[in-house]
């Protein structure tokens, strides 16, 4: 019996994209045109400009071939010690996304993260996909996140948080949700507020280069997340878990927070593992290259 993770279940082109970045339209340092040029020059195929509380459709760089995915980051400051917040990125269609271009959205301060379902409902009710952003940087407790629902993706890498604050570079929150049977997919994003934070994390989406195709692939888990390594296949056949990838030094299978299997070596381009009895209804893989950069498959689900 063959079970292939959805990203690799059909032939197609893997597009490179970033779902979370900022410009001078909110608190970013780079102009929209400069940010678009940077991502296009770095080989990206699509970009969502997700300025705080401002929905964007526009490609601000005339003549650019970079596809702009409509998007926004909606957030609320919460009650409590320090600066707890909840941040949700929304990405949606070019028409019927519930917003006008440049539309401002504002929320009153207060409450806890688990009381902010209305932010997700606003994004989803307008026809957009929702990404839970940088939960560690935001100070979101696991129990608060578990109380939220109807978001499709969670950041397991956030460049701004990881490089500047040493947070949001691991998968614990994601695995807690997966362990409970939630079908949530992993995203690597930049969340760049200056140009030096851009182009370190991305998604590779098996889709055609248009907004509807990319959104459908994101919703269906037909992508993987990366900070460098490439993944070419991930499947289970006759009790063997197999992954094919660019040269790496570690290959890790995970179900919940503990390694299910782990290989170490030099320039490994794949691995095969005997599938053990699972404590969860999923299995996923992480790979790490010689520079310490990671990539994450989406899970294969068994239910």
C-alpha positions in Angstrom: 0.0 0.0 0.0 1.3 3.4 -1.0 0.5 6.6 0.9 2.2 9.8 -0.5 2.1 13.2 1.2 -0.2 15.5 -0.7 2.5 17.8 -1.9 4.1 15.0 -3.9 1.0 13.1 -5.0 0.9 14.8 -8.4 3.5 16.0 -10.8 3.9 19.8 -10.9 6.1 22.8 -10.4 7.0 23.8 -6.8 6.7 27.5 -6.5 8.7 29.4 -3.9 6.8 32.0 -1.8 6.7 34.0 1.4 3.4 34.4 3.2 4.3 37.1 5.8 6.3 40.3 5.3 6.0 44.1 6.1 6.7 47.3 4.4 6.6 51.0 5.0 2.8 50.7 4.7 2.9 49.6 8.4 6.0 49.2 10.5 8.4 47.9 7.9 11.6 49.7 6.9 11.5 48.8 3.2 9.1 50.3 0.7 6.7 47.9 -1.0 8.6 48.2 -4.3 12.0 47.5 -2.6 10.6 44.4 -0.9 9.1 43.1 -4.1 12.4 43.6 -5.9 14.3 41.8 -3.2 12.1 38.7 -3.2 12.0 38.6 -7.0 15.8 38.8 -7.3 16.0 36.0 -4.7 14.1 33.7 -7.0 10.7 33.8 -5.3 7.6 33.2 -7.4 5.0 34.8 -5.1 4.7 37.0 -2.1 2.0 38.1 0.4 2.5 41.7 1.6 0.9 41.4 5.0 1.2 44.8 6.7 -0.5 45.2 10.0 -4.2 45.9 9.9 -4.1 46.7 6.1 -5.2 44.4 3.4 -3.1 44.5 0.2 -3.7 43.4 -3.4 -1.2 45.6 -5.1 2.0 44.8 -6.9 3.9 48.1 -6.3 6.8 47.3 -8.6 6.0 48.1 -12.2 7.0 45.3 -14.6 7.6 42.7 -11.8 6.7 39.1 -12.5 6.4 38.3 -8.8 2.8 37.2 -8.1 1.3 39.1 -5.2 -1.0 37.0 -3.0 -3.6 39.3 -1.3 -3.0 39.4 2.4 -3.0 41.1 5.8 -1.8 40.6 9.4 -4.5 41.2 11.9 -3.5 41.4 15.6 -4.6 42.5 19.1 -2.7 43.5 22.2 -3.8 41.4 25.1 -4.0 41.9 28.8 -1.2 40.6 31.0 2.4 41.1 32.0 4.8 42.1 29.2 3.4 42.4 25.7 1.2 39.4 24.9 -0.5 39.5 21.5 -2.3 37.4 19.0 -1.3 37.8 15.4 -3.1 36.1 12.4 -2.0 36.4 8.8 -4.8 36.1 6.3 -4.2 35.3 2.6 -7.0 35.2 0.1 -8.4 35.4 -3.4 -8.1 38.4 -5.7 -11.9 38.8 -5.7 -14.3 38.0 -2.9 -11.9 38.2 -0.1 -14.1 40.6 2.0 -11.7 43.6 1.9 -10.9 46.6 -0.3 -7.3 47.3 -1.2 -5.6 49.1 1.6 -8.6 48.7 3.9 -7.7 49.3 7.6 -8.8 46.8 10.3 -8.6 47.6 14.0 -9.3 45.7 17.2 -9.6 47.0 20.8 -7.0 45.9 23.2 -7.9 43.3 25.9 -8.6 39.7 26.7 -6.4 36.6 26.3 -5.3 34.7 23.2 -8.1 32.2 23.6 -10.6 35.0 23.6 -9.5 36.2 20.2 -11.4 33.8 18.0 -13.1 36.8 16.4 -9.9 37.7 14.6 -9.7 34.3 13.0 -13.5 34.4 12.3 -13.0 37.8 10.6 -10.2 36.5 8.3 -11.9 33.2 7.5 -15.4 34.7 7.2 -14.1 37.0 4.5 -12.9 34.0 2.4 -9.2 33.9 3.4 -6.9 31.2 4.8 -5.6 31.9 8.3 -2.0 31.5 9.6 -1.2 31.6 13.4 1.9 33.6 13.6 5.0 33.3 15.9 3.2 31.8 19.0 6.4 31.9 21.2 7.2 35.5 20.4 3.5 36.4 21.0 3.5 34.7 24.4 0.7 32.4 23.4 0.3 29.4 25.8 -0.4 26.0 24.4 -3.7 25.9 26.1 -4.7 29.2 24.6 -3.8 28.0 21.1 -5.7 24.8 21.6 -8.8 26.9 22.4 -8.7 28.6 19.0 -10.0 26.9 15.8 -10.4 27.3 12.1 -6.8 28.4 11.3 -5.2 26.2 8.6 -1.5 27.0 9.2 1.0 27.8 11.9 4.5 29.3 11.7 7.2 26.8 12.7 9.9 29.2 11.5 9.6 33.0 11.7 12.8 34.7 10.6 12.3 38.0 12.5 11.5 36.2 15.8 14.2 33.6 15.3 17.1 35.9 14.4 16.3 38.8 16.6 14.6 37.1 19.6 15.6 33.4 19.5 12.0 32.2 19.3 9.7 30.5 16.9 12.2 28.2 15.3 10.7 24.9 16.5 7.6 22.8 16.1 6.2 22.1 19.6 3.0 24.1 19.3 2.3 22.4 15.9 2.9 18.9 17.2 0.5 19.6 20.1 -2.2 20.5 17.6 -1.5 17.5 15.4 -1.5 15.2 18.4 -5.0 16.3 19.1 -6.1 15.5 15.5 -6.0 19.0 14.2 -5.1 19.2 10.5 -2.9 22.3 10.6 0.0 22.7 8.2 3.5 24.2 8.9 4.8 27.4 7.4 8.2 29.0 7.3 7.9 32.8 7.0 10.1 35.8 7.2 7.9 38.4 8.9 10.6 40.8 7.8 10.4 44.3 9.2 13.7 45.3 7.5 15.3 44.0 4.3 18.0 42.1 6.3 15.2 39.8 7.7 13.9 38.7 4.3 14.5 35.6 2.2 15.4 33.2 5.0 12.2 31.1 5.3 9.6 30.1 2.6 7.1 27.6 1.4 7.4 25.4 -1.7 3.9 25.0 -3.1 2.9 22.4 -5.8 0.7 24.7 -7.8 0.4 26.8 -11.0 1.5 30.4 -10.8 -1.9 32.0 -10.1 -3.7 32.9 -6.9 -6.5 30.3 -6.9 -4.1 27.4 -7.5 -1.7 28.5 -4.7 -4.5 29.0 -2.3 -6.0 25.6 -3.1 -2.6 23.9 -2.6 -2.0 25.7 0.8 -5.5 24.6 2.0 -4.8 21.0 1.0 -1.3 20.7 2.4 0.3 20.5 -1.0 3.5 22.2 0.0 6.4 22.0 2.4 8.3 24.6 4.5 12.0 25.3 4.3 14.9 27.5 5.3 17.2 25.9 2.8 17.0 22.2 2.0 14.7 20.8 -0.7 12.2 17.9 -0.4 11.5 15.9 -3.5 9.2 13.1 -2.1 7.7 11.8 1.1 5.7 8.6 1.2 5.0 5.3 3.0 5.0 2.0 1.1 4.7 -1.5 2.6 5.5 -0.2 6.1 8.6 1.8 4.9 8.7 5.6 5.4 10.7 7.1 2.6 12.0 10.7 2.0 14.0 12.0 -1.0 15.7 15.4 -0.6 18.7 17.6 -1.3 22.0 16.7 0.6 21.5 16.9 4.4 23.2 15.8 7.6 20.1 14.8 9.5 16.7 13.2 8.7 14.2 13.0 11.5 10.8 11.3 11.6 8.4 12.7 14.1 5.1 11.8 15.6 4.3 14.2 18.5 7.4 15.7 20.1 9.8 12.8 20.2 11.8 11.5 17.2 10.3 8.4 15.7 13.5 7.7 13.8 16.6 9.7 13.2 19.5 9.4 10.7 22.8 11.3 10.8 25.4 11.4 8.0 27.0 13.4 5.3 25.3 14.5 2.1 22.4 12.1 2.6 19.8 12.5 -0.2 17.1 10.4 1.4 16.3 7.7 3.9 14.1 4.7 4.5 12.6 3.8 7.9 10.6 0.9 9.2 7.3 2.4 10.5 6.8 1.7 14.2 3.6 1.7 16.1 2.5 5.3 16.5 1.1 7.2 19.5 -0.6 9.6 17.0 -2.5 9.5 13.7 0.3 11.2 11.7 3.9 11.0 10.8 6.0 13.9 9.5 9.7 14.5 8.6 12.3 17.2 9.2 15.6 17.5 7.4 18.7 19.5 8.5 21.6 20.4 6.2 25.2 20.9 7.0 24.6 24.6 7.7 21.8 23.8 10.3 19.0 24.9 8.0 15.8 22.9 8.2 12.9 21.9 6.0 9.6 20.3 7.2 7.2 18.1 5.3 3.5 18.3 6.0 2.2 15.2 7.9 0.9 12.0 6.4 -2.3 11.4 8.2 -3.6 7.9 8.9 -7.2 8.6 10.0 
